[in-house]
């Protein structure tokens, strides 16, 4: 697993995050990629949960949750999987 930090001058949209991740991890067009936001759901003591980031609505909800956290830190976990294309072999 790689730990990568990216800084943005303004809050990016979900599409920008996906494109940044695809570029950084050299994902192809057919490769699967999933994003999850890490949310502090603890009271007093940190307790984290991962939430899916599949839509702009989920991305906006995550940003609002992070803004309200005691330590506003936006953390996104990216998982990518290479798609293997099977080719037919003629005999």
Phi and psi restraints in degrees (range 20) as a CNS / XPLOR table:
assign (resid 1 and name C) (resid 2 and name N)
       (resid 2 and name CA) (resid 2 and name C) 1.0 -105.2 20.0 2
assign (resid 2 and name N) (resid 2 and name CA)
       (resid 2 and name C) (resid 3 and name N) 1.0 142.1 20.0 2
assign (resid 2 and name C) (resid 3 and name N)
       (resid 3 and name CA) (resid 3 and name C) 1.0 -105.6 20.0 2
assign (resid 3 and name N) (resid 3 and name CA)
       (resid 3 and name C) (resid 4 and name N) 1.0 119.4 20.0 2
assign (resid 3 and name C) (resid 4 and name N)
       (resid 4 and name CA) (resid 4 and name C) 1.0 -127.9 20.0 2
assign (resid 4 and name N) (resid 4 and name CA)
       (resid 4 and name C) (resid 5 and name N) 1.0 133.7 20.0 2
assign (resid 4 and name C) (resid 5 and name N)
       (resid 5 and name CA) (resid 5 and name C) 1.0 -111.8 20.0 2
assign (resid 5 and name N) (resid 5 and name CA)
       (resid 5 and name C) (resid 6 and name N) 1.0 130.9 20.0 2
assign (resid 5 and name C) (resid 6 and name N)
       (resid 6 and name CA) (resid 6 and name C) 1.0 -124.3 20.0 2
assign (resid 6 and name N) (resid 6 and name CA)
       (resid 6 and name C) (resid 7 and name N) 1.0 136.8 20.0 2
assign (resid 6 and name C) (resid 7 and name N)
       (resid 7 and name CA) (resid 7 and name C) 1.0 -111.2 20.0 2
assign (resid 7 and name N) (resid 7 and name CA)
       (resid 7 and name C) (resid 8 and name N) 1.0 140.2 20.0 2
assign (resid 7 and name C) (resid 8 and name N)
       (resid 8 and name CA) (resid 8 and name C) 1.0 -126.1 20.0 2
assign (resid 8 and name N) (resid 8 and name CA)
       (resid 8 and name C) (resid 9 and name N) 1.0 142.5 20.0 2
assign (resid 8 and name C) (resid 9 and name N)
       (resid 9 and name CA) (resid 9 and name C) 1.0 -71.7 20.0 2
assign (resid 9 and name N) (resid 9 and name CA)
       (resid 9 and name C) (resid 10 and name N) 1.0 -37.4 20.0 2
assign (resid 9 and name C) (resid 10 and name N)
       (resid 10 and name CA) (resid 10 and name C) 1.0 -126.9 20.0 2
assign (resid 10 and name N) (resid 10 and name CA)
       (resid 10 and name C) (resid 11 and name N) 1.0 157.8 20.0 2
assign (resid 10 and name C) (resid 11 and name N)
       (resid 11 and name CA) (resid 11 and name C) 1.0 -60.9 20.0 2
assign (resid 11 and name N) (resid 11 and name CA)
       (resid 11 and name C) (resid 12 and name N) 1.0 122.3 20.0 2
assign (resid 11 and name C) (resid 12 and name N)
       (resid 12 and name CA) (resid 12 and name C) 1.0 -77.4 20.0 2
assign (resid 12 and name N) (resid 12 and name CA)
       (resid 12 and name C) (resid 13 and name N) 1.0 159.4 20.0 2
assign (resid 12 and name C) (resid 13 and name N)
       (resid 13 and name CA) (resid 13 and name C) 1.0 -83.9 20.0 2
assign (resid 13 and name N) (resid 13 and name CA)
       (resid 13 and name C) (resid 14 and name N) 1.0 167.5 20.0 2
assign (resid 13 and name C) (resid 14 and name N)
       (resid 14 and name CA) (resid 14 and name C) 1.0 -58.8 20.0 2
assign (resid 14 and name N) (resid 14 and name CA)
       (resid 14 and name C) (resid 15 and name N) 1.0 -40.3 20.0 2
assign (resid 14 and name C) (resid 15 and name N)
       (resid 15 and name CA) (resid 15 and name C) 1.0 -58.7 20.0 2
assign (resid 15 and name N) (resid 15 and name CA)
       (resid 15 and name C) (resid 16 and name N) 1.0 -40.5 20.0 2
assign (resid 15 and name C) (resid 16 and name N)
       (resid 16 and name CA) (resid 16 and name C) 1.0 -65.2 20.0 2
assign (resid 16 and name N) (resid 16 and name CA)
       (resid 16 and name C) (resid 17 and name N) 1.0 -38.9 20.0 2
assign (resid 16 and name C) (resid 17 and name N)
       (resid 17 and name CA) (resid 17 and name C) 1.0 -64.0 20.0 2
assign (resid 17 and name N) (resid 17 and name CA)
       (resid 17 and name C) (resid 18 and name N) 1.0 -44.4 20.0 2
assign (resid 17 and name C) (resid 18 and name N)
       (resid 18 and name CA) (resid 18 and name C) 1.0 -62.2 20.0 2
assign (resid 18 and name N) (resid 18 and name CA)
       (resid 18 and name C) (resid 19 and name N) 1.0 -46.1 20.0 2
assign (resid 18 and name C) (resid 19 and name N)
       (resid 19 and name CA) (resid 19 and name C) 1.0 -64.5 20.0 2
assign (resid 19 and name N) (resid 19 and name CA)
       (resid 19 and name C) (resid 20 and name N) 1.0 -38.9 20.0 2
assign (resid 19 and name C) (resid 20 and name N)
       (resid 20 and name CA) (resid 20 and name C) 1.0 -62.1 20.0 2
assign (resid 20 and name N) (resid 20 and name CA)
       (resid 20 and name C) (resid 21 and name N) 1.0 -44.4 20.0 2
assign (resid 20 and name C) (resid 21 and name N)
       (resid 21 and name CA) (resid 21 and name C) 1.0 -66.1 20.0 2
assign (resid 21 and name N) (resid 21 and name CA)
       (resid 21 and name C) (resid 22 and name N) 1.0 -44.1 20.0 2
assign (resid 21 and name C) (resid 22 and name N)
       (resid 22 and name CA) (resid 22 and name C) 1.0 -60.5 20.0 2
assign (resid 22 and name N) (resid 22 and name CA)
       (resid 22 and name C) (resid 23 and name N) 1.0 -42.3 20.0 2
assign (resid 22 and name C) (resid 23 and name N)
       (resid 23 and name CA) (resid 23 and name C) 1.0 -66.5 20.0 2
assign (resid 23 and name N) (resid 23 and name CA)
       (resid 23 and name C) (resid 24 and name N) 1.0 -48.1 20.0 2
assign (resid 23 and name C) (resid 24 and name N)
       (resid 24 and name CA) (resid 24 and name C) 1.0 -63.0 20.0 2
assign (resid 24 and name N) (resid 24 and name CA)
       (resid 24 and name C) (resid 25 and name N) 1.0 -41.7 20.0 2
assign (resid 24 and name C) (resid 25 and name N)
       (resid 25 and name CA) (resid 25 and name C) 1.0 -94.4 20.0 2
assign (resid 25 and name N) (resid 25 and name CA)
       (resid 25 and name C) (resid 26 and name N) 1.0 10.2 20.0 2
assign (resid 25 and name C) (resid 26 and name N)
       (resid 26 and name CA) (resid 26 and name C) 1.0 53.2 20.0 2
assign (resid 26 and name N) (resid 26 and name CA)
       (resid 26 and name C) (resid 27 and name N) 1.0 48.2 20.0 2
assign (resid 26 and name C) (resid 27 and name N)
       (resid 27 and name CA) (resid 27 and name C) 1.0 -81.9 20.0 2
assign (resid 27 and name N) (resid 27 and name CA)
       (resid 27 and name C) (resid 28 and name N) 1.0 139.3 20.0 2
assign (resid 27 and name C) (resid 28 and name N)
       (resid 28 and name CA) (resid 28 and name C) 1.0 -82.2 20.0 2
assign (resid 28 and name N) (resid 28 and name CA)
       (resid 28 and name C) (resid 29 and name N) 1.0 171.9 20.0 2
assign (resid 28 and name C) (resid 29 and name N)
       (resid 29 and name CA) (resid 29 and name C) 1.0 -61.0 20.0 2
assign (resid 29 and name N) (resid 29 and name CA)
       (resid 29 and name C) (resid 30 and name N) 1.0 -36.0 20.0 2
assign (resid 29 and name C) (resid 30 and name N)
       (resid 30 and name CA) (resid 30 and name C) 1.0 -89.4 20.0 2
assign (resid 30 and name N) (resid 30 and name CA)
       (resid 30 and name C) (resid 31 and name N) 1.0 -6.9 20.0 2
assign (resid 30 and name C) (resid 31 and name N)
       (resid 31 and name CA) (resid 31 and name C) 1.0 -70.7 20.0 2
assign (resid 31 and name N) (resid 31 and name CA)
       (resid 31 and name C) (resid 32 and name N) 1.0 144.3 20.0 2
assign (resid 31 and name C) (resid 32 and name N)
       (resid 32 and name CA) (resid 32 and name C) 1.0 -82.7 20.0 2
assign (resid 32 and name N) (resid 32 and name CA)
       (resid 32 and name C) (resid 33 and name N) 1.0 141.2 20.0 2
assign (resid 32 and name C) (resid 33 and name N)
       (resid 33 and name CA) (resid 33 and name C) 1.0 -141.2 20.0 2
assign (resid 33 and name N) (resid 33 and name CA)
       (resid 33 and name C) (resid 34 and name N) 1.0 137.4 20.0 2
assign (resid 33 and name C) (resid 34 and name N)
       (resid 34 and name CA) (resid 34 and name C) 1.0 -131.9 20.0 2
assign (resid 34 and name N) (resid 34 and name CA)
       (resid 34 and name C) (resid 35 and name N) 1.0 146.7 20.0 2
assign (resid 34 and name C) (resid 35 and name N)
       (resid 35 and name CA) (resid 35 and name C) 1.0 -122.5 20.0 2
assign (resid 35 and name N) (resid 35 and name CA)
       (resid 35 and name C) (resid 36 and name N) 1.0 139.5 20.0 2
assign (resid 35 and name C) (resid 36 and name N)
       (resid 36 and name CA) (resid 36 and name C) 1.0 -134.5 20.0 2
assign (resid 36 and name N) (resid 36 and name CA)
       (resid 36 and name C) (resid 37 and name N) 1.0 138.1 20.0 2
assign (resid 36 and name C) (resid 37 and name N)
       (resid 37 and name CA) (resid 37 and name C) 1.0 -95.3 20.0 2
assign (resid 37 and name N) (resid 37 and name CA)
       (resid 37 and name C) (resid 38 and name N) 1.0 140.1 20.0 2
assign (resid 37 and name C) (resid 38 and name N)
       (resid 38 and name CA) (resid 38 and name C) 1.0 -94.7 20.0 2
assign (resid 38 and name N) (resid 38 and name CA)
       (resid 38 and name C) (resid 39 and name N) 1.0 123.0 20.0 2
assign (resid 38 and name C) (resid 39 and name N)
       (resid 39 and name CA) (resid 39 and name C) 1.0 -118.4 20.0 2
assign (resid 39 and name N) (resid 39 and name CA)
       (resid 39 and name C) (resid 40 and name N) 1.0 133.0 20.0 2
assign (resid 39 and name C) (resid 40 and name N)
       (resid 40 and name CA) (resid 40 and name C) 1.0 -81.2 20.0 2
assign (resid 40 and name N) (resid 40 and name CA)
       (resid 40 and name C) (resid 41 and name N) 1.0 110.9 20.0 2
assign (resid 40 and name C) (resid 41 and name N)
       (resid 41 and name CA) (resid 41 and name C) 1.0 -112.5 20.0 2
assign (resid 41 and name N) (resid 41 and name CA)
       (resid 41 and name C) (resid 42 and name N) 1.0 16.6 20.0 2
assign (resid 41 and name C) (resid 42 and name N)
       (resid 42 and name CA) (resid 42 and name C) 1.0 -87.5 20.0 2
assign (resid 42 and name N) (resid 42 and name CA)
       (resid 42 and name C) (resid 43 and name N) 1.0 159.8 20.0 2
assign (resid 42 and name C) (resid 43 and name N)
       (resid 43 and name CA) (resid 43 and name C) 1.0 -115.5 20.0 2
assign (resid 43 and name N) (resid 43 and name CA)
       (resid 43 and name C) (resid 44 and name N) 1.0 106.6 20.0 2
assign (resid 43 and name C) (resid 44 and name N)
       (resid 44 and name CA) (resid 44 and name C) 1.0 88.8 20.0 2
assign (resid 44 and name N) (resid 44 and name CA)
       (resid 44 and name C) (resid 45 and name N) 1.0 -54.8 20.0 2
assign (resid 44 and name C) (resid 45 and name N)
       (resid 45 and name CA) (resid 45 and name C) 1.0 -106.7 20.0 2
assign (resid 45 and name N) (resid 45 and name CA)
       (resid 45 and name C) (resid 46 and name N) 1.0 137.8 20.0 2
assign (resid 45 and name C) (resid 46 and name N)
       (resid 46 and name CA) (resid 46 and name C) 1.0 -65.3 20.0 2
assign (resid 46 and name N) (resid 46 and name CA)
       (resid 46 and name C) (resid 47 and name N) 1.0 129.9 20.0 2
assign (resid 46 and name C) (resid 47 and name N)
       (resid 47 and name CA) (resid 47 and name C) 1.0 -142.2 20.0 2
assign (resid 47 and name N) (resid 47 and name CA)
       (resid 47 and name C) (resid 48 and name N) 1.0 122.6 20.0 2
assign (resid 47 and name C) (resid 48 and name N)
       (resid 48 and name CA) (resid 48 and name C) 1.0 -109.0 20.0 2
assign (resid 48 and name N) (resid 48 and name CA)
       (resid 48 and name C) (resid 49 and name N) 1.0 148.2 20.0 2
assign (resid 48 and name C) (resid 49 and name N)
       (resid 49 and name CA) (resid 49 and name C) 1.0 -132.6 20.0 2
assign (resid 49 and name N) (resid 49 and name CA)
       (resid 49 and name C) (resid 50 and name N) 1.0 152.0 20.0 2
assign (resid 49 and name C) (resid 50 and name N)
       (resid 50 and name CA) (resid 50 and name C) 1.0 -101.7 20.0 2
assign (resid 50 and name N) (resid 50 and name CA)
       (resid 50 and name C) (resid 51 and name N) 1.0 133.0 20.0 2
assign (resid 50 and name C) (resid 51 and name N)
       (resid 51 and name CA) (resid 51 and name C) 1.0 -121.1 20.0 2
assign (resid 51 and name N) (resid 51 and name CA)
       (resid 51 and name C) (resid 52 and name N) 1.0 142.9 20.0 2
assign (resid 51 and name C) (resid 52 and name N)
       (resid 52 and name CA) (resid 52 and name C) 1.0 -63.8 20.0 2
assign (resid 52 and name N) (resid 52 and name CA)
       (resid 52 and name C) (resid 53 and name N) 1.0 143.9 20.0 2
assign (resid 52 and name C) (resid 53 and name N)
       (resid 53 and name CA) (resid 53 and name C) 1.0 -124.3 20.0 2
assign (resid 53 and name N) (resid 53 and name CA)
       (resid 53 and name C) (resid 54 and name N) 1.0 81.3 20.0 2
assign (resid 53 and name C) (resid 54 and name N)
       (resid 54 and name CA) (resid 54 and name C) 1.0 -106.8 20.0 2
assign (resid 54 and name N) (resid 54 and name CA)
       (resid 54 and name C) (resid 55 and name N) 1.0 -20.3 20.0 2
assign (resid 54 and name C) (resid 55 and name N)
       (resid 55 and name CA) (resid 55 and name C) 1.0 -132.0 20.0 2
assign (resid 55 and name N) (resid 55 and name CA)
       (resid 55 and name C) (resid 56 and name N) 1.0 163.8 20.0 2
assign (resid 55 and name C) (resid 56 and name N)
       (resid 56 and name CA) (resid 56 and name C) 1.0 -62.4 20.0 2
assign (resid 56 and name N) (resid 56 and name CA)
       (resid 56 and name C) (resid 57 and name N) 1.0 -33.0 20.0 2
assign (resid 56 and name C) (resid 57 and name N)
       (resid 57 and name CA) (resid 57 and name C) 1.0 -64.3 20.0 2
assign (resid 57 and name N) (resid 57 and name CA)
       (resid 57 and name C) (resid 58 and name N) 1.0 -45.9 20.0 2
assign (resid 57 and name C) (resid 58 and name N)
       (resid 58 and name CA) (resid 58 and name C) 1.0 -62.9 20.0 2
assign (resid 58 and name N) (resid 58 and name CA)
       (resid 58 and name C) (resid 59 and name N) 1.0 -38.6 20.0 2
assign (resid 58 and name C) (resid 59 and name N)
       (resid 59 and name CA) (resid 59 and name C) 1.0 -62.8 20.0 2
assign (resid 59 and name N) (resid 59 and name CA)
       (resid 59 and name C) (resid 60 and name N) 1.0 -46.1 20.0 2
assign (resid 59 and name C) (resid 60 and name N)
       (resid 60 and name CA) (resid 60 and name C) 1.0 -63.8 20.0 2
assign (resid 60 and name N) (resid 60 and name CA)
       (resid 60 and name C) (resid 61 and name N) 1.0 -39.5 20.0 2
assign (resid 60 and name C) (resid 61 and name N)
       (resid 61 and name CA) (resid 61 and name C) 1.0 -63.1 20.0 2
assign (resid 61 and name N) (resid 61 and name CA)
       (resid 61 and name C) (resid 62 and name N) 1.0 -41.7 20.0 2
assign (resid 61 and name C) (resid 62 and name N)
       (resid 62 and name CA) (resid 62 and name C) 1.0 -61.8 20.0 2
assign (resid 62 and name N) (resid 62 and name CA)
       (resid 62 and name C) (resid 63 and name N) 1.0 -44.3 20.0 2
assign (resid 62 and name C) (resid 63 and name N)
       (resid 63 and name CA) (resid 63 and name C) 1.0 -60.8 20.0 2
assign (resid 63 and name N) (resid 63 and name CA)
       (resid 63 and name C) (resid 64 and name N) 1.0 -40.6 20.0 2
assign (resid 63 and name C) (resid 64 and name N)
       (resid 64 and name CA) (resid 64 and name C) 1.0 -65.5 20.0 2
assign (resid 64 and name N) (resid 64 and name CA)
       (resid 64 and name C) (resid 65 and name N) 1.0 -41.7 20.0 2
assign (resid 64 and name C) (resid 65 and name N)
       (resid 65 and name CA) (resid 65 and name C) 1.0 -61.3 20.0 2
assign (resid 65 and name N) (resid 65 and name CA)
       (resid 65 and name C) (resid 66 and name N) 1.0 -42.8 20.0 2
assign (resid 65 and name C) (resid 66 and name N)
       (resid 66 and name CA) (resid 66 and name C) 1.0 -65.9 20.0 2
assign (resid 66 and name N) (resid 66 and name CA)
       (resid 66 and name C) (resid 67 and name N) 1.0 -38.8 20.0 2
assign (resid 66 and name C) (resid 67 and name N)
       (resid 67 and name CA) (resid 67 and name C) 1.0 -60.0 20.0 2
assign (resid 67 and name N) (resid 67 and name CA)
       (resid 67 and name C) (resid 68 and name N) 1.0 -31.7 20.0 2
assign (resid 67 and name C) (resid 68 and name N)
       (resid 68 and name CA) (resid 68 and name C) 1.0 -87.5 20.0 2
assign (resid 68 and name N) (resid 68 and name CA)
       (resid 68 and name C) (resid 69 and name N) 1.0 -7.8 20.0 2
assign (resid 68 and name C) (resid 69 and name N)
       (resid 69 and name CA) (resid 69 and name C) 1.0 -72.2 20.0 2
assign (resid 69 and name N) (resid 69 and name CA)
       (resid 69 and name C) (resid 70 and name N) 1.0 156.4 20.0 2
assign (resid 69 and name C) (resid 70 and name N)
       (resid 70 and name CA) (resid 70 and name C) 1.0 -65.2 20.0 2
assign (resid 70 and name N) (resid 70 and name CA)
       (resid 70 and name C) (resid 71 and name N) 1.0 -32.6 20.0 2
assign (resid 70 and name C) (resid 71 and name N)
       (resid 71 and name CA) (resid 71 and name C) 1.0 -123.7 20.0 2
assign (resid 71 and name N) (resid 71 and name CA)
       (resid 71 and name C) (resid 72 and name N) 1.0 98.2 20.0 2
assign (resid 71 and name C) (resid 72 and name N)
       (resid 72 and name CA) (resid 72 and name C) 1.0 -73.2 20.0 2
assign (resid 72 and name N) (resid 72 and name CA)
       (resid 72 and name C) (resid 73 and name N) 1.0 95.3 20.0 2
assign (resid 72 and name C) (resid 73 and name N)
       (resid 73 and name CA) (resid 73 and name C) 1.0 -132.5 20.0 2
assign (resid 73 and name N) (resid 73 and name CA)
       (resid 73 and name C) (resid 74 and name N) 1.0 117.6 20.0 2
assign (resid 73 and name C) (resid 74 and name N)
       (resid 74 and name CA) (resid 74 and name C) 1.0 -91.7 20.0 2
assign (resid 74 and name N) (resid 74 and name CA)
       (resid 74 and name C) (resid 75 and name N) 1.0 118.9 20.0 2
assign (resid 74 and name C) (resid 75 and name N)
       (resid 75 and name CA) (resid 75 and name C) 1.0 -124.5 20.0 2
assign (resid 75 and name N) (resid 75 and name CA)
       (resid 75 and name C) (resid 76 and name N) 1.0 124.9 20.0 2
assign (resid 75 and name C) (resid 76 and name N)
       (resid 76 and name CA) (resid 76 and name C) 1.0 -120.8 20.0 2
assign (resid 76 and name N) (resid 76 and name CA)
       (resid 76 and name C) (resid 77 and name N) 1.0 129.6 20.0 2
assign (resid 76 and name C) (resid 77 and name N)
       (resid 77 and name CA) (resid 77 and name C) 1.0 -100.6 20.0 2
assign (resid 77 and name N) (resid 77 and name CA)
       (resid 77 and name C) (resid 78 and name N) 1.0 124.2 20.0 2
assign (resid 77 and name C) (resid 78 and name N)
       (resid 78 and name CA) (resid 78 and name C) 1.0 -109.5 20.0 2
assign (resid 78 and name N) (resid 78 and name CA)
       (resid 78 and name C) (resid 79 and name N) 1.0 130.9 20.0 2
assign (resid 78 and name C) (resid 79 and name N)
       (resid 79 and name CA) (resid 79 and name C) 1.0 -120.7 20.0 2
assign (resid 79 and name N) (resid 79 and name CA)
       (resid 79 and name C) (resid 80 and name N) 1.0 128.0 20.0 2
assign (resid 79 and name C) (resid 80 and name N)
       (resid 80 and name CA) (resid 80 and name C) 1.0 -125.8 20.0 2
assign (resid 80 and name N) (resid 80 and name CA)
       (resid 80 and name C) (resid 81 and name N) 1.0 149.1 20.0 2
assign (resid 80 and name C) (resid 81 and name N)
       (resid 81 and name CA) (resid 81 and name C) 1.0 -137.1 20.0 2
assign (resid 81 and name N) (resid 81 and name CA)
       (resid 81 and name C) (resid 82 and name N) 1.0 124.2 20.0 2
assign (resid 81 and name C) (resid 82 and name N)
       (resid 82 and name CA) (resid 82 and name C) 1.0 -69.4 20.0 2
assign (resid 82 and name N) (resid 82 and name CA)
       (resid 82 and name C) (resid 83 and name N) 1.0 136.8 20.0 2
assign (resid 82 and name C) (resid 83 and name N)
       (resid 83 and name CA) (resid 83 and name C) 1.0 -92.6 20.0 2
assign (resid 83 and name N) (resid 83 and name CA)
       (resid 83 and name C) (resid 84 and name N) 1.0 126.1 20.0 2
assign (resid 83 and name C) (resid 84 and name N)
       (resid 84 and name CA) (resid 84 and name C) 1.0 -94.5 20.0 2
assign (resid 84 and name N) (resid 84 and name CA)
       (resid 84 and name C) (resid 85 and name N) 1.0 124.5 20.0 2
assign (resid 84 and name C) (resid 85 and name N)
       (resid 85 and name CA) (resid 85 and name C) 1.0 -94.7 20.0 2
assign (resid 85 and name N) (resid 85 and name CA)
       (resid 85 and name C) (resid 86 and name N) 1.0 121.9 20.0 2
assign (resid 85 and name C) (resid 86 and name N)
       (resid 86 and name CA) (resid 86 and name C) 1.0 -87.3 20.0 2
assign (resid 86 and name N) (resid 86 and name CA)
       (resid 86 and name C) (resid 87 and name N) 1.0 133.7 20.0 2
assign (resid 86 and name C) (resid 87 and name N)
       (resid 87 and name CA) (resid 87 and name C) 1.0 -110.2 20.0 2
assign (resid 87 and name N) (resid 87 and name CA)
       (resid 87 and name C) (resid 88 and name N) 1.0 141.3 20.0 2
assign (resid 87 and name C) (resid 88 and name N)
       (resid 88 and name CA) (resid 88 and name C) 1.0 -77.3 20.0 2
assign (resid 88 and name N) (resid 88 and name CA)
       (resid 88 and name C) (resid 89 and name N) 1.0 138.0 20.0 2
assign (resid 88 and name C) (resid 89 and name N)
       (resid 89 and name CA) (resid 89 and name C) 1.0 -106.9 20.0 2
assign (resid 89 and name N) (resid 89 and name CA)
       (resid 89 and name C) (resid 90 and name N) 1.0 123.6 20.0 2
assign (resid 89 and name C) (resid 90 and name N)
       (resid 90 and name CA) (resid 90 and name C) 1.0 -82.7 20.0 2
assign (resid 90 and name N) (resid 90 and name CA)
       (resid 90 and name C) (resid 91 and name N) 1.0 139.5 20.0 2
